[in-house]
Amino acid sequence: MNPFSMVVCIVLIVMVARVLTARYRAMENIPQNPVDSIDALRLRDEVQQMKERIQVLERVITDNHKSVDLDREIERLRDR
């Protein structure tokens, strides 16, 4: 066996081993890096909180009827 064939065989063996390792980890639902999954969960929670805040802000900004009522209420309280 010449050196070139030997190098190609070694590279193929390493590639197959990595593919099989990744496949087995995916089947077992074992995260490859637990730190990344903890950060991902934290970021998902933070994104959910931001979405809720944006919904509240959109509701406050687009709700003209209540804002007009609020203005009237403020003016009524000032007149007292």
C-alpha positions as CSV (number, residue, x, y, z in Angstrom):
1,M,0.0,0.0,0.0
2,N,1.5,3.3,-1.0
3,P,1.5,6.3,1.4
4,F,-1.2,8.2,-0.5
5,S,-3.7,5.4,-0.2
6,M,-2.9,5.0,3.4
7,V,-3.6,8.7,4.1
8,V,-6.9,8.5,2.1
9,C,-8.0,5.5,4.2
10,I,-7.2,7.2,7.5
11,V,-9.1,10.3,6.4
12,L,-12.1,8.2,5.4
13,I,-12.0,6.3,8.7
14,V,-12.0,9.5,10.7
15,M,-14.8,11.0,8.7
16,V,-17.0,7.9,9.1
17,A,-16.3,7.8,12.8
18,R,-17.3,11.5,13.3
19,V,-20.5,10.9,11.3
20,L,-21.4,7.9,13.4
21,T,-20.6,9.7,16.6
22,A,-22.8,12.6,15.7
23,R,-25.6,10.3,14.6
24,Y,-25.6,8.3,17.9
25,R,-25.5,11.5,20.0
26,A,-28.5,12.8,18.0
27,M,-30.4,9.5,18.5
28,E,-29.8,9.6,22.3
29,N,-30.7,13.3,22.5
30,I,-27.5,14.0,24.4
31,P,-26.4,17.6,23.8
32,Q,-23.0,17.8,22.3
33,N,-22.1,20.8,24.5
34,P,-24.3,21.3,27.7
35,V,-23.1,24.9,28.1
36,D,-24.5,25.8,24.7
37,S,-27.9,24.2,25.5
38,I,-28.1,26.1,28.8
39,D,-27.3,29.4,27.0
40,A,-29.8,28.5,24.2
41,L,-32.6,27.9,26.8
42,R,-31.7,31.2,28.5
43,L,-31.8,33.1,25.2
44,R,-35.1,31.5,24.2
45,D,-36.6,32.6,27.5
46,E,-35.2,36.1,27.0
47,V,-36.6,36.3,23.5
48,Q,-40.0,35.2,24.7
49,Q,-40.0,37.9,27.4
50,M,-39.0,40.5,24.7
51,K,-41.9,39.4,22.4
52,E,-44.3,39.8,25.3
53,R,-43.0,43.3,26.0
54,I,-43.3,44.2,22.3
55,Q,-46.9,43.0,22.2
56,V,-47.7,45.2,25.2
57,L,-46.1,48.2,23.7
58,E,-47.9,47.6,20.4
59,R,-51.2,47.4,22.2
60,V,-50.5,50.6,24.1
61,I,-49.4,52.5,21.0
62,T,-52.2,51.3,18.7
63,D,-55.0,51.5,21.2
64,N,-56.3,55.1,20.4
65,H,-59.6,54.7,22.2
66,K,-58.1,54.1,25.6
67,S,-55.4,56.7,25.1
68,V,-58.1,59.3,24.3
69,D,-60.0,58.3,27.4
70,L,-56.8,58.5,29.4
71,D,-56.2,62.0,28.1
72,R,-59.7,63.0,29.1
73,E,-59.3,61.5,32.5
74,I,-56.0,63.4,33.1
75,E,-57.6,66.7,32.0
76,R,-60.6,66.0,34.2
77,L,-58.3,65.5,37.2
78,R,-56.3,68.6,36.4
79,D,-59.5,70.7,36.4
80,R,-60.3,69.8,39.9
